[in-house]
Amino acid sequence: YDGPDTEHTGKTIAICFNGNVSEPLTIVDVTDPSDATTVSLTAYPQQSYCHQGWFTQDKAYLLVNDELDEYNGLADSLHTHIFDVHDLDNPVYLGYHNGGTAIDHNLYIIGNIAFQSNYTDGFVMLDVSDVADTS
């Protein structure tokens, strides 16, 4: 890990997306695989099936796909959830990007562009240069 949370610099950090549990975003220190340690457990509004996510280039933010919130009627549109992870011990939910009517699946970020695959809507590119602005 080489992000903004200096407490964890140099450690091996796993970001886990755990389906439909009560706190599906889990951050784990796996520097010593025989003694993995939970760093944080985080819930978010209207969660249904936390599927996948990706850090922004600077590792200050995490974008997360919930594969079933739209399908289960918990979200009225495609929501790409946004977390501030400046402090891995305390991720802060900032809100979501409203991306249309599809169901989101996987996303990957290169530079300031998120490349997102969605069921029925196919491929979408999002500018994440100001990702913390969810207004």
C-alpha positions in Angstrom: 0.0 0.0 0.0 1.3 3.4 -1.0 -1.8 5.6 -0.5 -2.4 8.6 1.7 -2.9 6.7 5.0 0.7 6.6 6.2 -0.2 4.3 9.1 -0.5 1.5 6.5 2.4 2.5 4.1 4.3 -0.5 2.9 1.8 -3.0 4.1 -0.1 -5.5 1.9 -3.7 -4.4 2.0 -6.7 -6.4 0.7 -10.0 -4.7 -0.2 -12.8 -7.3 0.0 -16.2 -6.9 -1.5 -18.4 -9.3 0.4 -21.7 -9.7 -1.3 -24.7 -9.2 0.9 -23.4 -9.2 4.5 -24.2 -6.3 6.8 -20.8 -4.5 6.4 -19.7 -5.7 2.9 -16.7 -3.4 2.3 -13.9 -5.0 4.3 -10.3 -3.8 4.4 -7.7 -6.3 5.7 -4.0 -6.1 6.5 -2.6 -9.3 4.9 1.1 -8.4 5.3 1.4 -11.6 7.3 -1.0 -14.0 5.6 -0.9 -16.3 8.6 -2.2 -13.4 10.8 -4.5 -11.3 8.7 -6.0 -8.4 10.6 -9.3 -6.6 9.8 -8.6 -2.9 9.4 -12.2 -1.8 8.9 -15.8 -3.0 8.1 -18.1 -0.6 6.3 -21.7 -0.5 5.3 -23.4 1.9 2.9 -27.0 3.0 2.2 -29.2 0.8 0.0 -26.6 -2.0 -0.2 -27.6 -5.3 -1.7 -24.7 -7.2 -3.2 -21.3 -5.4 -2.9 -19.5 -6.9 -5.9 -16.3 -5.1 -6.9 -14.4 -1.9 -6.7 -11.2 0.0 -7.5 -9.0 2.7 -6.0 -8.5 6.0 -7.7 -5.0 6.5 -8.9 -3.9 8.2 -5.7 -5.7 5.6 -3.5 -7.6 8.4 -1.8 -11.0 7.2 -3.0 -12.6 3.9 -3.7 -15.4 3.3 -6.2 -17.6 0.4 -5.6 -20.2 -1.6 -7.7 -23.2 -3.1 -6.0 -24.4 -5.5 -8.5 -28.0 -5.9 -7.2 -29.1 -2.7 -5.6 -30.7 -1.6 -8.9 -32.1 -5.1 -9.6 -33.6 -5.4 -6.1 -35.3 -2.0 -6.4 -33.1 -0.4 -3.7 -31.7 2.1 -6.2 -33.7 3.9 -8.9 -30.7 3.9 -11.2 -27.1 2.7 -11.6 -25.2 3.7 -8.5 -21.4 3.7 -8.4 -20.7 4.1 -4.7 -17.9 6.5 -3.7 -15.8 6.2 -0.5 -13.2 8.5 0.9 -10.4 6.1 2.1 -7.8 8.6 3.2 -8.1 6.7 6.5 -8.3 3.0 5.8 -9.5 2.4 9.4 -12.5 4.7 8.8 -13.8 4.8 5.2 -16.4 7.5 4.7 -19.3 7.0 2.3 -19.6 10.1 0.1 -22.5 9.1 -2.0 -22.8 7.7 -5.5 -22.5 8.5 -9.2 -25.9 8.1 -11.0 -25.0 6.4 -14.2 -28.2 5.4 -16.0 -30.5 2.4 -15.8 -28.2 -0.5 -16.2 -26.8 -2.9 -13.5 -23.2 -2.2 -12.8 -20.6 -5.0 -12.8 -16.9 -4.3 -12.9 -14.8 -1.1 -13.0 -11.1 -0.4 -13.3 -9.4 3.0 -13.0 -6.5 4.2 -15.1 -5.4 7.8 -14.5 -8.6 9.9 -14.2 -10.8 7.5 -16.2 -13.0 4.7 -14.7 -13.7 2.0 -17.3 -17.0 0.3 -16.2 -18.8 -2.6 -17.6 -22.6 -2.7 -17.1 -25.2 -5.3 -17.8 -27.4 -4.2 -20.7 -25.7 -0.8 -21.2 -22.3 -2.2 -22.0 -19.1 -0.2 -21.6 -19.0 3.3 -20.0 -16.1 5.6 -19.3 -16.3 8.0 -16.3 -14.1 11.0 -15.6 -13.1 10.6 -11.9 -10.8 13.6 -11.7 -13.2 15.3 -9.2 -14.7 12.1 -7.8 -15.3 13.5 -4.3 -17.8 16.0 -5.7 -21.0 14.0 -5.5 -23.4 17.0 -5.9 
